[in-house]
Amino acid sequence: MFKRIIVSFLVILAVGFTFVSCDSDNGKSTPVETLSAEATPLTLENFGSTAMQVHVSVFTPTTNDSKLKYVIEGESAVDITDTIDITVPARKKISFYDDRTTTTEDSTIYTINCDKECYVYGNVMSLINSTDFKDLASLENHAYVFATLFYDNSNIKNHPTKPLLLPATTLANSCYNSMFKGCTGLTKTPDLPATKLAVRCYYDMFSGCTGLKTVSKLPAEELFTECYRSMFNGCTSLTSAPALPATTLAEKCYENMFKGCTALIAAPELPAENLVRECYQTMFQGCSTLTSVTCHAITYGQDATTNWLSDVATTGTFTRPSTATFWESDSPNGIPTGWTTVDL
């Protein structure tokens, strides 16, 4: 009997219920803390009244270097070695874990999809270390690790109170490439605290997320080639853009970043003075309601702004330094036709 009581207690604690314990000094009851967001593994929660199917597609270019497994609430862990369909009962959660030392473009990647609306939350670093993910904050040596993770999963939604965490402050090449591309049910991005970026790290990350309305801060000032390329391409519900504080740019760093964001009214201020090759190319192309751009550039790199303001609003204000005389007038490569030019 005592053994059954202990096992029941541990099962309930594992799913995050709050308990009451007695303080031995004063006899008062105090709550036992539930799992923190950092300690919660990457989780999908079926909030519907019927079972849902979770489809995990596993792609192994060379050898399977993944130890991916899943746990349905109240059940034992199951290894995933190949593409699989998983039935998640109504009102149940499924969590994912992996253990990976290093990853490259030849490593195993996987895509998680589901056939019904569900919440997504928890710490994505449970896919790096299945037990000690709570305090992980670096993706160094983990290129491509989360690439295409939820690609075209239109059914995942933000939980109203439980956040999705991407806590890494140091990134690796293509680590988030296309991670949420086509996830039309998301309305806000997770926090993106990274200060050191990498080649294509955010490439296509939220491309086609047509329901996205809120974007977190992008604090990084150390950029690399194509790091933000197409990040919010086609996010048609996005009305405001995050600040872009970097003053030193990289080739193609912002190419296509807000292309097709038809609800975007004002561009984020662009503080960089020295433009490099194709850095702003097609950055705001197709932003048909865009009416305001402030750009501090005083030198111009090759093809830096090719078609960057094509198909924007027919009138607007372009603010620039008075010494920046290189801008083409009445041009999608410079200052659009019908716009007013104002000196900083």
Secondary structure by P-SEA (a helix, b strand, c coil): caaaaaaaaaaaaaabbbbbbbcccccbbbbccccccccccccccccccbbbbbbbbbbbccccccccccccccbbbbbbcccbbbbbcccbbbbbbbbbcccccccccbbbbbcbbbbbbccccccccccccccccccccccccccccccccccbbbbccccccccccccccccccccccccccccccccccccccccccccccccccccccccccccccccccccccccccccccccccccccccccccccccccccccccccccccccccccccccccccccccccccbbbbcccccccccccccccccccbbbbbbccccccccccccccccccbbbbcc
